[in-house]
Amino acid sequence: MNPEWTGQARLWIVGGYTVVFVASIVEFIGEFSSFVHAGPTTTIAVDVTLGPVVAAGSLWTWWWLSKLNASDDGQRRIFRSGVAGLIVVLVAEGTMSFTSFTTLVSIHSAPKWVLAEFLLSTLGEVASAIGFLASYIALRSPPASQTTTITSSTLED
């Protein structure tokens, strides 16, 4: 895998999931204030609690998984297939967040924190998708150990 692409991909992936985590904190704060004013319900309590936990778990998972490296063609092919699926998932999630955001903006009735949460989620999901696309590109190139470097001594032989 190309180390330059791999480093950039990891930055986009982890950065994107960090933005999604921030979006979940914005949602937590907004929902918690609604929870306090509207009175407790099980659904709100579960959503308020689990949103940041899920986002933190995703960030933690991709922090470590983005350090993996495929060492042969078979592993790279499996990795590419998984990364392609993640790109589709993130583009779909980003599209859903964006359409929710635009719908809420057009009706002018959503609280600002809801708009911020959907916008941040969209940006984070798109950033992570860019990172996975960069990973996909990096996985298409052979590992550094399998590339041939031409030097002046190679030409003299």
Legacy VTK file of the C-alpha trace (Angstrom):
# vtk DataFile Version 3.0
C-alpha trace
ASCII
DATASET POLYDATA
POINTS 157 float
0.000 0.000 0.000
1.164 3.491 -0.738
2.146 4.986 2.661
1.335 8.536 1.538
-2.230 7.568 0.573
-2.599 5.451 3.703
-1.664 8.344 5.994
-4.018 10.753 4.230
-6.814 8.163 4.246
-6.421 7.607 7.989
-6.524 11.357 8.614
-9.803 11.701 6.649
-11.379 8.623 8.245
-10.525 9.520 11.835
-11.224 13.216 11.222
-14.630 12.397 9.751
-15.574 10.153 12.650
-14.381 12.870 15.049
-16.798 15.336 13.422
-19.607 12.758 13.694
-18.730 12.392 17.400
-18.955 16.184 17.840
-22.351 16.078 16.084
-23.524 13.451 18.576
-22.422 15.683 21.469
-24.399 18.586 19.949
-27.399 16.265 19.683
-26.849 15.059 23.272
-26.851 18.620 24.628
-29.921 19.609 22.605
-31.859 16.446 23.404
-30.913 16.626 27.082
-32.319 20.137 27.340
-35.532 18.895 25.663
-35.528 15.918 28.008
-35.309 18.195 31.068
-38.112 20.488 29.824
-40.473 17.847 28.388
-40.110 15.287 31.121
-38.423 11.886 30.988
-39.316 9.267 28.419
-37.496 6.025 27.789
-36.922 6.773 24.102
-35.348 10.160 24.746
-33.231 8.774 27.602
-31.883 5.947 25.433
-31.242 8.222 22.429
-29.564 10.888 24.557
-27.288 8.331 26.184
-26.429 6.039 23.284
-25.809 8.600 20.507
-22.409 9.732 21.851
-21.519 6.166 22.905
-22.087 4.873 19.358
-20.137 7.781 17.841
-17.254 7.330 20.312
-17.219 3.585 19.593
-17.045 4.237 15.843
-14.226 6.731 16.316
-12.320 4.318 18.580
-12.829 1.406 16.154
-11.669 3.297 13.070
-8.751 4.853 14.960
-7.344 1.319 15.308
-8.671 -0.340 12.145
-7.252 2.428 9.955
-3.782 1.250 11.068
-4.217 -2.159 9.394
-2.126 -2.939 6.354
-2.697 -5.617 3.703
0.470 -7.495 2.827
-0.520 -9.555 -0.225
-2.927 -9.454 -3.182
-5.564 -11.623 -1.473
-5.641 -9.470 1.639
-5.754 -6.277 -0.429
-8.683 -7.636 -2.465
-10.638 -8.491 0.729
-9.761 -5.122 2.262
-10.807 -3.275 -0.929
-14.179 -5.051 -0.932
-14.833 -4.064 2.674
-13.721 -0.483 2.082
-15.977 -0.232 -0.989
-18.932 -1.274 1.183
-18.027 1.344 3.785
-17.897 4.019 1.091
-21.441 3.106 0.005
-22.690 3.132 3.628
-21.125 6.517 4.410
-22.343 8.140 1.200
-25.866 6.845 1.946
-25.719 8.072 5.562
-24.330 11.423 4.449
-27.102 11.748 1.878
-29.759 10.951 4.501
-28.283 13.510 6.917
-28.052 16.131 4.176
-31.637 15.632 2.998
-32.844 15.849 6.619
-30.813 19.028 7.056
-32.216 20.655 3.899
-35.769 19.638 4.830
-35.388 21.166 8.300
-33.886 24.360 6.879
-36.760 24.739 4.431
-39.475 24.454 7.086
-37.779 27.010 9.388
-39.015 25.323 12.538
-36.084 23.225 13.689
-33.921 24.367 16.594
-30.419 25.486 15.615
-28.795 22.576 17.445
-30.735 20.108 15.262
-29.502 21.853 12.114
-25.930 21.860 13.483
-26.137 18.162 14.326
-27.344 17.189 10.831
-24.798 19.431 9.109
-21.903 18.118 11.213
-23.051 14.529 10.656
-23.149 15.125 6.898
-19.670 16.670 6.860
-18.204 13.914 9.041
-19.711 11.126 6.965
-18.501 12.685 3.715
-15.002 13.189 5.176
-14.853 9.550 6.292
-16.084 8.428 2.851
-13.230 10.428 1.286
-10.834 8.646 3.643
-12.178 5.243 2.672
-11.907 6.195 -1.003
-8.263 7.123 -0.410
-7.815 3.739 1.326
-9.355 2.015 -1.662
-6.896 3.793 -3.962
-3.995 2.942 -1.641
-5.033 -0.722 -1.636
-4.872 -0.814 -5.445
-1.136 -0.137 -5.405
1.220 -3.013 -4.570
2.968 -3.061 -1.193
6.311 -1.252 -1.088
8.114 -4.613 -0.800
6.670 -5.698 -4.178
7.573 -2.564 -6.112
10.701 -2.400 -8.181
12.981 0.584 -7.851
15.275 1.341 -10.767
18.609 2.731 -9.707
21.708 3.568 -11.654
23.341 0.284 -10.510
20.359 -1.669 -11.870
20.832 -0.048 -15.273
24.545 -0.877 -15.321
23.957 -4.637 -14.799
LINES 1 158
157 0 1 2 3 4 5 6 7 8 9 10 11 12 13 14 15 16 17 18 19 20 21 22 23 24 25 26 27 28 29 30 31 32 33 34 35 36 37 38 39 40 41 42 43 44 45 46 47 48 49 50 51 52 53 54 55 56 57 58 59 60 61 62 63 64 65 66 67 68 69 70 71 72 73 74 75 76 77 78 79 80 81 82 83 84 85 86 87 88 89 90 91 92 93 94 95 96 97 98 99 100 101 102 103 104 105 106 107 108 109 110 111 112 113 114 115 116 117 118 119 120 121 122 123 124 125 126 127 128 129 130 131 132 133 134 135 136 137 138 139 140 141 142 143 144 145 146 147 148 149 150 151 152 153 154 155 156
